[in-house]
């Protein structure tokens, strides 16, 4: 009787060890999936924050461009009225030269300002994504 109990005991031990290994692997897999889900959620949040920052930047640049356009048109109208009221060709040339210089300086200043806004907007939009990439690189380099 003892000879037949030994294989059953051995089979039971193998089954127990196999069952425990399966449970351990399943728990590790579930933990890994939970970690992947957490990273995915953070990645999605970073993308949303990035898109929000980009949209805000586009909105700011658009509003700035509209304000400049309105101001520019008003300046053109004022210059046209002044040119129409000029008493001589010399006065008209001086008014036109003054207007052209002023319009160019205003344009250059506006382009510089929009460039700064765009640069800041790109930096703000890429910051959340950069943080996630850094976190993923650190995670990949961390010992397991």
C-alpha positions in Angstrom: 0.0 0.0 0.0 2.8 2.3 0.8 4.3 1.9 -2.7 1.1 3.2 -4.4 0.8 6.1 -2.0 4.2 7.5 -2.9 3.3 8.3 -6.6 0.1 9.9 -5.5 1.9 12.0 -2.9 4.5 13.0 -5.6 1.7 13.8 -8.1 0.0 15.9 -5.4 3.2 17.8 -4.6 3.7 18.5 -8.4 0.2 19.6 -8.7 0.5 21.9 -5.6 3.8 23.4 -6.8 2.3 23.9 -10.4 -0.8 25.4 -8.9 1.3 27.8 -6.8 3.5 28.7 -9.8 0.4 29.5 -11.8 -1.1 31.7 -9.1 2.2 33.5 -8.7 2.5 34.1 -12.5 -1.1 35.2 -12.6 -0.6 37.7 -9.8 2.5 39.1 -11.4 0.7 39.4 -14.7 -2.2 41.2 -13.1 0.2 43.6 -11.3 2.0 44.2 -14.6 -1.3 44.9 -16.3 -2.3 47.3 -13.5 1.0 49.1 -13.9 0.5 49.3 -17.7 -3.0 50.7 -17.2 -1.6 53.3 -14.7 1.0 54.4 -17.2 -1.5 54.5 -20.1 -3.8 56.7 -18.0 -0.9 59.1 -17.2 0.1 59.1 -20.9 -3.5 60.0 -21.9 -3.6 62.7 -19.3 -0.3 64.1 -20.7 -1.7 64.1 -24.2 -4.9 65.9 -23.1 -2.8 68.5 -21.2 -0.6 68.9 -24.2 -3.5 69.4 -26.6 -5.1 71.8 -24.1 -1.9 73.9 -24.0 -1.5 73.8 -27.8 -5.1 74.9 -28.2 -4.6 77.7 -25.8 -1.5 78.8 -27.7 -3.3 78.8 -31.0 -6.1 80.8 -29.4 -3.7 83.3 -28.0 -1.9 83.7 -31.4 -5.2 84.0 -33.2 -6.5 86.7 -30.9 -3.2 88.5 -31.2 -3.3 88.3 -35.0 -6.9 89.6 -35.1 -6.0 92.5 -32.8 -3.0 93.4 -34.9 -5.1 93.2 -38.1 -7.7 95.5 -36.7 -5.1 97.9 -35.5 -3.3 97.8 -38.9 -6.5 98.4 -40.8 -7.3 101.4 -38.6 -3.7 102.7 -39.2 -4.1 102.3 -42.9 -7.4 104.2 -42.9 -5.9 107.0 -40.8 -2.9 107.1 -43.2 -5.1 107.2 -46.2 -7.2 110.1 -44.7 -4.0 112.0 -43.9 -2.6 111.4 -47.4 -5.9 112.7 -48.8 -5.7 115.8 -46.8 -2.0 116.6 -47.7 -1.5 120.0 -49.1 1.5 119.2 -51.2 3.3 116.3 -52.7 6.2 116.8 -50.3 3.8 116.5 -47.4 2.3 113.4 -48.9 5.7 111.8 -49.3 6.7 112.6 -45.7 3.4 111.2 -44.4 3.8 108.1 -46.5 7.4 107.6 -45.4 6.4 108.1 -41.8 3.5 105.7 -42.1 5.6 103.0 -43.8 8.3 103.3 -41.2 5.8 103.1 -38.4 3.9 100.2 -40.0 7.1 98.2 -40.5 8.3 98.7 -37.0 4.9 97.7 -35.6 4.9 94.6 -37.9 8.4 93.5 -36.8 7.4 94.0 -33.1 4.3 92.0 -33.6 6.1 89.2 -35.4 8.6 89.0 -32.6 5.8 88.9 -30.0 4.0 86.2 -31.9 7.2 84.2 -32.2 7.7 84.4 -28.4 4.1 83.4 -27.8 4.5 80.5 -30.2 7.7 79.4 -28.6 6.2 79.4 -25.1 3.1 77.6 -26.4 5.2 74.8 -28.0 7.2 74.5 -24.8 4.0 74.3 -22.7 2.5 71.8 -25.1 5.5 69.5 -25.2 6.2 69.7 -21.4 3.6 67.0 -20.4 4.8 64.7 -23.1 8.4 65.2 -22.2 7.7 64.4 -18.6 6.0 61.1 -19.7 8.9 60.2 -22.0 11.4 60.9 -19.1 9.3 58.7 -16.8 9.2 55.9 -19.3 13.0 56.1 -19.9 13.6 56.0 -16.1 11.3 53.1 -15.8 13.0 51.2 -18.6 16.4 51.8 -17.1 15.4 50.9 -13.5 16.6 47.5 -12.4 13.8 44.9 -12.0 
